[in-house]
Amino acid sequence: MWPFSRSREKVRPLAGYVLIERLEEEERTQGGILLPETARGRSTSGDVLALGKGRPLDDGAFAEYTVRKGDRVLFSAHEGTALSIGDKEYLLLKEEDILAIVD
């Protein structure tokens, strides 16, 4: 994980990449059992904060994104580059690594 002390506004994704704020994992199960931090794992959902220019196409143009700023999305736990800015966790990943938009 890359630690940064600056604010997230200083991180701007480049072409084809999306900046996502990871959602916090639940600390308790539905039955009320407290989960230790080691059992929680990494969140596989988050909110889209910023978009790059778009995925580059062969003709030099850029494809429009399917996701939009503010969308809640699902992604694989092992994709992207993790960033820690202050006390929050972010993820920089390619749009193609986003699995779904949660409505």
C-alpha positions as CSV (number, residue, x, y, z in Angstrom):
1,M,0.0,0.0,0.0
2,W,1.3,3.4,-0.9
3,P,1.0,5.9,2.0
4,F,0.4,9.6,1.3
5,S,0.0,12.5,3.6
6,R,-1.7,14.7,1.1
7,S,-5.4,15.0,0.5
8,R,-7.1,12.8,-2.1
9,E,-7.7,15.8,-4.4
10,K,-4.0,15.6,-5.3
11,V,-4.5,12.1,-6.7
12,R,-5.8,12.3,-10.3
13,P,-6.2,9.0,-12.2
14,L,-4.7,8.9,-15.7
15,A,-6.4,7.5,-18.8
16,G,-8.4,4.3,-18.2
17,Y,-8.1,4.4,-14.4
18,V,-10.6,5.1,-11.6
19,L,-10.0,6.3,-8.0
20,I,-12.3,4.5,-5.5
21,E,-12.7,5.1,-1.8
22,R,-13.0,1.6,-0.2
23,L,-16.0,1.1,2.1
24,E,-15.3,0.0,5.6
25,E,-15.9,-3.7,6.4
26,E,-18.5,-4.5,9.0
27,E,-17.1,-5.0,12.5
28,R,-19.9,-7.3,13.5
29,T,-21.7,-10.2,11.9
30,Q,-25.5,-10.0,11.4
31,G,-25.8,-12.1,14.6
32,G,-23.8,-9.4,16.5
33,I,-20.5,-11.3,16.8
34,L,-17.5,-8.9,16.9
35,L,-15.1,-9.8,14.1
36,P,-11.3,-9.3,14.8
37,E,-9.6,-7.1,12.3
38,T,-7.7,-10.1,10.9
39,A,-10.9,-11.8,10.0
40,R,-12.5,-8.9,8.2
41,G,-10.4,-8.9,5.1
42,R,-10.4,-6.1,2.5
43,S,-13.5,-4.4,1.3
44,T,-14.5,-5.3,-2.3
45,S,-16.9,-2.4,-2.7
46,G,-16.4,1.4,-2.8
47,D,-17.5,4.7,-4.2
48,V,-16.1,6.2,-7.4
49,L,-14.3,9.5,-6.6
50,A,-12.5,10.4,-9.8
51,L,-12.1,9.2,-13.3
52,G,-9.2,9.4,-15.7
53,K,-9.6,10.6,-19.3
54,G,-11.1,7.2,-20.5
55,R,-9.7,4.0,-21.9
56,P,-7.4,4.8,-24.9
57,L,-8.6,3.4,-28.2
58,D,-6.5,2.4,-31.2
59,D,-7.5,5.5,-33.2
60,G,-6.2,7.8,-30.4
61,A,-9.7,8.7,-29.1
62,F,-10.8,7.7,-25.6
63,A,-13.8,5.5,-24.7
64,E,-16.4,6.9,-22.3
65,Y,-16.6,5.3,-18.9
66,T,-19.5,3.1,-17.9
67,V,-19.2,4.2,-14.3
68,R,-19.7,7.7,-13.1
69,K,-18.4,9.8,-10.1
70,G,-20.5,8.8,-7.1
71,D,-21.3,5.3,-8.2
72,R,-21.0,2.5,-5.7
73,V,-19.1,-0.4,-7.3
74,L,-17.9,-3.9,-6.7
75,F,-14.4,-5.2,-7.6
76,S,-12.1,-8.1,-7.0
77,A,-10.1,-7.9,-3.7
78,H,-6.9,-8.5,-5.6
79,E,-7.1,-5.8,-8.3
80,G,-5.7,-2.3,-8.4
81,T,-3.2,-0.3,-6.4
82,A,-4.1,0.4,-2.8
83,L,-3.4,3.9,-1.5
84,S,-3.6,5.1,2.1
85,I,-4.3,8.8,2.5
86,G,-4.7,10.0,6.0
87,D,-6.9,7.4,7.8
88,K,-8.8,6.4,4.6
89,E,-8.1,3.6,2.1
90,Y,-8.4,4.2,-1.6
91,L,-7.9,2.0,-4.7
92,L,-6.7,3.0,-8.1
93,L,-7.8,0.5,-10.7
94,K,-8.7,0.1,-14.4
95,E,-12.4,0.4,-15.2
96,E,-12.3,-3.1,-16.7
97,D,-11.5,-4.5,-13.2
98,I,-14.9,-3.2,-11.9
99,L,-17.3,-6.0,-11.7
100,A,-20.6,-4.2,-11.1
101,I,-22.4,-1.0,-10.2
102,V,-24.6,-1.2,-7.1
103,D,-27.9,0.7,-7.4
